[in-house]
Amino acid sequence: MSKYTLKELLNEINDKTTVNNQYEVLTSSQNGIVSQADYFKKNISSTDNTGYKIIKKGQFTYRSMSDTGYFYINLLSDREIGIVSPAYPVFEIKNEMKEKVLTEYLALFFKTNYFMEQTKKYAKGSTRLSLKFKQIINVEIEVPEIDEQRKIVEKISNINKASMCLKNTYSKLNELLNSLFENAIINNNVSYTKFKDLIIGKPEYGIGESAIESDEVDVRYVRITDIDENGDLVAKKVTIESPYDFDHYLLSEGEIIFARTGATVGKTYLYNPNDGKCLYAGYLIRFVLNSDLVNPYYIKQFTRTHEYWNWVNLSAKVGTQPNINAQQYSDLLMPVINKNAQDEFAKTFKNVENMKKNIVEQMEQLNNLTNSYMNEYYS
């Protein structure tokens, strides 16, 4: 076992584009390096991306600013080349060190709790944290012999392949729901109705309290970052001080909240009583659905459609942050079919969502197995 600092292993790369749209624009996310247009459901890069950094297969990058305090360093492995924001550090293993450490082994190291804790020591800032490349290269890593690295990488890779199969099945189920929704629209008379005519009362903005992390959360505080791509809540919970002082903002069955600002604008969460008591934060807007007119699951599925997201992209006011206010959401035209047809769709929706839930549980088990191995190999 040898010990190195990342400075001994890594070279920063500063190759930049010389023409606009030279390569695909990428972004580094918690789940890896992905197309920026796919991640944000539109291209948010500058009109002219000349001067963006070039990243090639086998190189690393990360978003150097964080609102959460976590930094996710990712390896480009599924594309030959792309470009990222000039603010993203891009780096690779030094040629003379490639016989001593595998790129894939180092990529796994960047996912460890140890490395995440180390980045917190070096990150600078108050509201938003910054982590520069020259800061992380002080982190130390223990490296076994190359054959042992290969065994570790292979074992983790096999688990990841199993997890990817589950993700693909999950994606296919989402496609099924989209197809069933489209068929319901095609096979029934549709009346495009403003959202404000499908709700009870007026939309309401949430509360602007500071989140508190706690091992035991009786009343959950839902922020825009707590809603995942599927419209469900992420596993990690936060609360606020004296949550019972804000009973008016507790969500109830049949209520849906919309993200109104930032990169998450347009995301929705339909309250699920299985999630326990939930308050909603200030960057979210609550709408109480009229159950005599619409089935909540029908509305939830609509907010996953291309039609809805096209509207979001067109409606978000471009400024410092994209924004859609309560009035804009209220004026959104929704394709409404008869209530019985909505209810029939909802039955299938719930069955498919249960299948998806089982897949998520299996993925969590694989993730726990991965974490167990990671703690064993990288502790």
C-alpha positions in Angstrom: 0.0 0.0 0.0 1.4 3.4 -1.1 0.3 6.8 0.0 0.2 9.9 -2.3 -1.2 13.4 -2.3 -3.5 14.1 -5.2 -0.9 16.7 -6.3 1.5 13.8 -7.0 -1.1 12.1 -9.1 -2.9 14.8 -11.1 -2.4 17.3 -13.8 -4.8 20.1 -14.4 -5.9 20.5 -18.1 -6.8 23.9 -19.5 -7.6 23.2 -23.2 -10.3 25.5 -24.5 -12.6 25.7 -27.5 -11.7 28.1 -30.3 -15.1 28.2 -32.0 -18.7 28.2 -30.8 -20.5 24.9 -30.2 -17.3 23.0 -31.0 -18.5 20.0 -28.9 -21.5 19.1 -26.8 -22.0 21.2 -23.6 -21.8 19.0 -20.5 -22.5 19.5 -16.8 -21.2 17.7 -13.8 -24.0 16.5 -11.5 -24.4 14.4 -8.4 -25.1 11.5 -10.8 -22.2 12.0 -13.2 -21.3 14.0 -16.3 -24.4 14.5 -18.5 -25.6 16.6 -21.3 -26.4 20.1 -20.1 -29.5 20.3 -22.3 -30.9 17.0 -20.9 -30.1 17.9 -17.2 -31.7 21.3 -17.2 -34.2 20.4 -20.0 -32.7 23.2 -22.0 -29.3 24.6 -22.8 -28.4 27.2 -20.3 -24.8 27.9 -21.5 -23.8 31.2 -23.0 -25.0 32.0 -26.5 -21.3 31.9 -27.5 -19.5 29.1 -25.7 -16.1 29.8 -27.3 -13.5 29.5 -24.5 -15.3 26.7 -22.7 -13.0 24.0 -21.3 -12.6 20.8 -23.3 -12.9 17.5 -21.4 -11.9 14.2 -22.9 -12.7 10.6 -22.0 -10.7 9.5 -19.0 -10.5 13.0 -17.5 -12.3 14.4 -14.4 -14.2 17.5 -13.7 -16.6 19.0 -11.1 -18.8 21.9 -10.4 -16.6 24.2 -8.3 -19.5 26.0 -6.5 -22.0 24.3 -4.2 -25.1 25.4 -2.4 -25.2 22.1 -0.4 -21.6 21.9 0.8 -21.0 18.7 -1.3 -18.8 18.5 -4.4 -19.1 15.6 -6.9 -16.0 14.9 -8.9 -16.9 12.9 -12.0 -15.0 10.9 -14.6 -16.0 11.3 -18.3 -16.5 7.7 -19.4 -19.4 7.5 -21.8 -18.3 10.1 -24.4 -15.1 10.8 -26.2 -15.2 14.5 -25.7 -17.3 17.5 -24.6 -17.0 21.0 -23.2 -17.8 22.4 -19.7 -18.0 25.8 -18.1 -14.7 27.7 -17.8 -15.4 27.6 -14.0 -15.1 23.8 -14.0 -11.6 22.4 -13.2 -10.6 19.6 -15.6 -7.8 17.2 -14.7 -6.3 13.8 -15.4 -3.8 11.3 -13.9 -0.2 12.1 -14.8 1.2 9.9 -17.5 4.0 8.7 -15.2 1.5 7.7 -12.5 -0.9 5.7 -14.7 1.0 2.5 -14.0 0.5 3.0 -10.3 -3.1 4.1 -10.0 -6.1 3.2 -12.2 -8.4 6.0 -13.4 -11.4 4.0 -12.3 -9.9 3.4 -8.9 -9.4 7.1 -8.4 -13.0 7.8 -9.6 -14.3 5.5 -6.9 -12.1 7.3 -4.3 -13.8 10.6 -5.2 -17.1 9.0 -4.1 -16.0 8.0 -0.6 -17.2 9.6 2.6 -13.5 10.2 3.5 -13.0 12.3 0.4 -16.3 14.2 0.9 -15.2 15.1 4.4 -11.9 16.3 3.2 -13.5 18.6 0.6 -15.4 20.3 3.4 -12.1 21.2 5.1 -10.9 23.0 2.0 -14.1 24.6 0.7 -14.4 28.3 1.2 -17.4 30.6 1.4 -20.6 31.3 3.4 -23.9 30.9 1.5 -22.2 29.2 -1.5 -19.1 27.2 -1.0 -16.2 27.2 -3.5 -13.6 24.4 -3.9 -10.6 25.1 -6.1 -8.5 22.4 -7.7 -5.4 23.7 -5.9 -7.1 23.0 -2.6 -8.2 19.4 -3.3 -4.7 18.3 -4.4 -3.6 18.4 -0.8 -5.9 15.4 0.0 -4.0 12.1 0.6 -5.0 8.7 -0.9 -3.8 5.2 -0.1 -3.2 3.1 -3.2 -2.9 -0.7 -3.2 -1.1 -2.7 -5.9 -2.5 -2.4 -9.4 -3.9 -5.9 -9.4 -5.7 -5.3 -6.2 -7.1 -2.1 -7.7 -8.5 -4.0 -10.7 -10.2 -6.5 -8.4 -11.8 -3.7 -6.4 -12.9 -1.8 -9.5 -14.4 -5.0 -11.1 -16.4 -5.8 -7.9 -17.9 -2.3 -7.7 -18.4 -2.3 -11.4 -20.5 -5.5 -11.3 -22.8 -4.0 -8.7 -23.1 -0.8 -10.7 -24.1 -2.8 -13.8 -26.9 -4.5 -11.8 -28.0 -1.1 -10.6 -27.9 0.2 -14.2 -30.2 -2.6 -15.3 -32.7 -1.6 -12.6 -32.4 2.1 -13.7 -33.2 1.1 -17.3 -36.3 -0.8 -16.1 -37.3 2.2 -14.1 -36.9 4.4 -17.1 -39.0 2.1 -19.2 -41.8 2.3 -16.7 -41.7 6.1 -16.9 -42.0 5.7 -20.7 -45.0 3.4 -20.2 -46.7 6.0 -18.0 -46.1 8.7 -20.6 -47.5 6.4 -23.3 -50.6 5.6 -21.3 -51.2 9.3 -20.5 -50.9 10.2 -24.2 -53.4 7.4 -25.1 -55.8 8.7 -22.5 -55.7 12.1 -24.1 -56.1 10.6 -27.6 -59.0 8.4 -26.7 -61.1 10.9 -24.8 -62.5 14.4 -25.4 -60.0 17.0 -24.2 -60.9 20.4 -22.7 -57.9 22.7 -22.2 -58.6 24.4 -18.9 -56.6 26.9 -16.9 -55.1 25.4 -13.8 -56.8 28.0 -11.6 -60.1 26.6 -12.6 -59.1 23.1 -11.3 -58.1 24.1 -7.8 -59.7 25.3 -4.6 -58.8 28.7 -3.3 -55.7 30.6 -4.2 -52.1 29.3 -4.6 -49.9 30.0 -1.6 -46.1 30.5 -1.2 -44.3 28.6 1.5 -42.3 29.8 4.5 -38.7 31.1 4.4 -37.2 29.3 7.4 -33.7 27.9 7.8 -33.4 24.1 7.5 -32.0 22.1 10.4 -30.5 18.7 10.0 -31.6 16.2 12.6 -31.4 12.4 13.1 -35.1 12.4 14.1 -37.5 14.5 12.0 -41.1 14.6 13.2 -42.1 17.3 10.7 -40.2 17.4 7.5 -39.3 20.7 5.8 -39.6 20.3 2.0 -37.3 22.6 -0.1 -36.9 22.7 -3.9 -33.7 20.6 -3.6 -35.7 17.9 -1.7 -37.8 17.0 -4.8 -36.2 14.5 -7.1 -36.6 14.0 -10.9 -39.6 11.7 -10.4 -41.4 14.2 -8.2 -40.7 12.2 -5.0 -38.9 13.3 -1.9 -35.2 12.5 -1.5 -34.2 10.2 1.4 -32.4 12.8 3.5 -34.7 14.8 5.7 -34.5 18.2 7.3 -36.7 20.2 9.6 -37.0 23.7 11.0 -37.0 25.2 14.5 -40.5 25.1 16.1 -42.2 23.5 13.1 -45.6 23.3 14.9 -45.7 27.1 14.8 -46.4 26.8 11.1 -49.4 24.4 10.9 -50.9 26.5 8.1 -48.1 25.3 5.8 -48.5 21.6 6.5 -49.3 19.7 3.3 -52.5 17.6 3.0 -53.6 14.9 0.6 -54.7 16.3 -2.7 -52.2 19.2 -2.6 -49.4 19.7 -5.0 -46.4 22.1 -4.8 -44.5 23.6 -7.7 -40.9 24.9 -7.6 -40.9 28.5 -8.7 -37.3 29.5 -9.1 -33.8 28.3 -9.9 -32.6 25.3 -11.8 -35.4 23.2 -10.3 -38.2 25.5 -11.6 -41.1 23.5 -12.8 -40.5 20.5 -10.5 -43.6 19.3 -8.6 -44.4 17.1 -5.6 -47.8 15.7 -5.0 -48.2 15.2 -1.2 -48.1 11.6 -0.1 -49.3 10.9 3.4 -46.7 8.1 3.6 -44.0 10.8 3.7 -45.3 12.0 7.1 -46.0 15.6 8.1 -44.5 18.0 5.6 -44.1 21.8 5.6 -43.1 23.5 2.4 -40.5 26.2 1.9 -40.7 29.6 0.3 -39.5 28.7 -3.2 -42.5 26.4 -3.5 -46.1 27.2 -4.3 -49.0 25.1 -3.0 -52.1 24.4 -5.0 -55.1 22.5 -3.5 -56.6 20.3 -6.3 -60.4 20.1 -6.7 -61.0 16.4 -6.5 -64.4 16.7 -8.1 -62.7 17.9 -11.3 -59.3 16.2 -11.4 -57.6 13.2 -10.1 -54.3 14.2 -8.4 -52.3 11.4 -10.0 -53.5 12.5 -13.4 -52.2 16.1 -12.7 -48.9 14.7 -11.4 -48.4 12.7 -14.6 -49.2 15.8 -16.7 -46.3 17.6 -15.0 -43.9 14.9 -16.3 -44.9 15.4 -19.9 -43.0 17.1 -22.7 -45.9 19.4 -23.2 -45.6 20.6 -19.6 -41.8 21.0 -19.7 -42.0 22.9 -23.0 -44.3 25.3 -21.3 -41.9 25.6 -18.3 -39.0 26.4 -20.6 -41.0 29.1 -22.4 -42.6 30.6 -19.3 -39.6 30.8 -17.0 -38.5 34.4 -16.8 -34.8 34.6 -17.6 -32.8 36.8 -15.2 -30.4 36.0 -12.5 -32.6 32.9 -11.9 -35.4 31.3 -14.0 -38.7 32.0 -12.3 -42.4 31.1 -12.7 -44.8 32.8 -10.3 -48.2 31.7 -9.0 -50.1 33.7 -11.5 -48.3 32.0 -14.4 -48.9 28.5 -13.0 -52.6 29.5 -12.5 -52.9 30.4 -16.1 -51.3 27.2 -17.3 -53.6 25.4 -19.7 -54.0 21.7 -18.8 -55.5 19.0 -21.0 -58.5 17.7 -19.0 -60.4 14.6 -19.9 -63.6 13.2 -18.1 -63.1 12.3 -14.5 -63.9 8.6 -14.9 -61.1 8.3 -17.5 -58.7 10.2 -15.2 -59.6 7.8 -12.4 -59.0 4.7 -14.6 -55.6 6.2 -15.6 -54.8 6.8 -11.9 -55.3 3.1 -11.0 -52.6 2.1 -13.5 -50.5 5.0 -12.4 -50.5 3.8 -8.8 -49.6 0.2 -9.9 -46.7 1.3 -12.0 -45.5 3.7 -9.2 -45.5 0.7 -6.8 -43.3 -1.2 -9.3 -41.0 1.8 -9.5 -40.9 1.9 -5.7 -39.8 -1.7 -5.5 -37.0 -1.0 -8.0 -35.9 2.0 -5.9 -35.7 -0.3 -2.9 -33.6 -2.8 -4.8 -31.3 0.0 -6.0 -30.9 1.2 -2.4 -29.9 -2.3 -1.3 -27.2 -2.4 -4.1 -26.1 1.1 -3.0 -25.8 -0.1 0.6 -23.7 -3.0 -0.7 -21.5 -0.6 -2.6 -21.0 1.6 0.4 -20.1 -1.4 2.5 -17.3 -2.4 0.0 -16.2 1.3 -0.3 -15.8 1.6 3.4 -13.8 -1.7 3.4 -11.5 -0.8 0.6 -11.0 2.9 1.1 -11.2 3.3 4.9 
